[in-house]
Amino acid sequence: MALRKLPWRDLVCGESIRGFEFPSRFYATKVNLRKLRPMILKRIEKRAQFYPVRATIPVAKEVLVARNALFQGVSILLNSIPIMACKFCPEIFIGEQGHLIQTCWGYKHRAKNRVHEWVRGGLDDILVPVQAFHLHNMFQRVITHNQRFDFERVPAVLELCWQAGADPHDENLSSSNWSLEDANDSVHVGESLSPSDLSFVAEKTLNAWETLRSGVEKLLLVYPVKVCKHCSEVHVGPSGHKARLCGVFKYESWRGTHFWMKATVDDLVPPKIVWSQRPQDPPVLVNEGRKFYGHVPAVLDLCSKGGARVPAKYNCMMKVQGLSGPVNSEISRSIRENIPGQQ
């Protein structure tokens, strides 16, 4: 009741009440943004003089070398290790046959919890392409909707390295640093490498994957990259573009402006998580044991099947020491029906 009897001007002026002080508020006058616009634009132009940062140029070059080695290694491994991709959703599986786990979305998300329909997969199924607009200058004007065809679309990692000071067209960076050119030239479609060469390629590919992700993570601490909250659109720059190409639910025909937020490594280098088949698991993963199976990035699963040793930090995700799940007569019958020769 004592507070109600005090005049409001005493509260605003900052007088103390029972040991509590109320700070006074001073509201600034209105600012004319039109007068400040030239100063803001001039400050943005001066900020471009500090980029690229010299300390990040070696990191960007290392990322380019790792990216080229990764694509080269995965292409070689796919000649010896089969990969299956779902016909109606982005699910993939590293192996000769797909699994029986009911996680298919169906065409345009019209179905749910269905068995996948498997077809032969390729390079883009493992290394998901992420495109971005190629900017002439890091701090140039924002790309409008009518200018969306005036700028070239390039891989987001290459755009990030280009803004960091590396030249993607440099011949020294385009060639990988591991000597397996002879084996790469001798491998054709339908042929396979020897076990020792396959293990060598898998180890180098795994190292390139880890180097690529760690390098991109370092560059993201210096250079701003944006990603849309509702879709997978990526923009390398201090502010996103204004091209109205966003579908809020991805599969709808509505197109609107993007809602930009800070990007992470997974946005530029998607890990593409797949089901991990362990030695204690059945020959075909079934839906009844989905709670027991582990997960792993597709590149790591491909390299592990090629003979590479997966780092220990992925053991928890892969559930290396976990149980294989219940096995009953129905599961055994479904496995026999889907594996020829086991009757």
MOUR-V619240 format. One record per backbone hydrogen bond with DSSP energy under -0.5 kcal/mol. CO is the residue of the C=O (numbers start at 1). NH is the residue of the N-H. Records with the same first field share a line. If there is no record, write none. Layout:
# MOUR-V619240
CO=NH + NH
This chain:
# MOUR-V619240
1=5
2=6
7=10 + 11
8=12
9=13
10=15
11=14
15=22
17=20
20=17
21=23
31=33
32=35 + 36
33=37
34=38
36=40
37=41
38=42
39=43
40=44
41=45
42=46
43=47
44=48
46=49
47=50
48=51
53=56 + 57
54=57 + 58
56=60
57=61
58=62
59=63
60=64
61=65
62=66
63=67
64=68
65=69
66=70
67=71
68=72
69=73
70=74
71=75
72=76
73=77
74=78
76=79
77=80 + 81
80=82
82=95
83=121
84=93
85=119
91=86
93=84 + 95
100=287
101=103
104=114
105=111
106=109
107=110
114=103 + 104
116=118
117=87
119=85
122=125 + 126
123=126 + 127
126=128
130=156
131=234
132=154
133=135
137=140
138=238
143=242
144=147
145=148
147=150
152=134 + 154
154=132
155=159
156=160
157=161
158=162
159=163
160=164
161=166
162=165
166=168
167=170
170=173 + 174
171=175
178=180
180=184
181=185
182=186
183=187
186=188
188=191
194=198
195=199
196=200
197=201
198=202
199=203
200=204
201=205
202=206
203=207
204=208
205=209
206=210
207=211
208=212
209=213
210=214
211=215
212=216
213=217
214=218
215=219
216=220
217=221
218=221
219=222 + 223
224=237
225=263
226=235
227=261
233=228
235=226 + 237
243=245
246=248 + 256
247=250
249=251
256=246
258=260
259=229
261=227
264=267 + 268
265=269
271=298
272=298
274=296
275=277
276=278 + 294
278=281
285=100
286=289
287=290
289=292 + 293
294=276
296=274
297=301
298=302
299=303
300=304
301=305
302=306
303=308
304=307
308=310
311=314
312=315
314=318
315=319 + 320
317=295
319=322
328=332
329=333
330=334
331=335
332=336
333=337
334=338
335=339
338=340
339=342
341=343
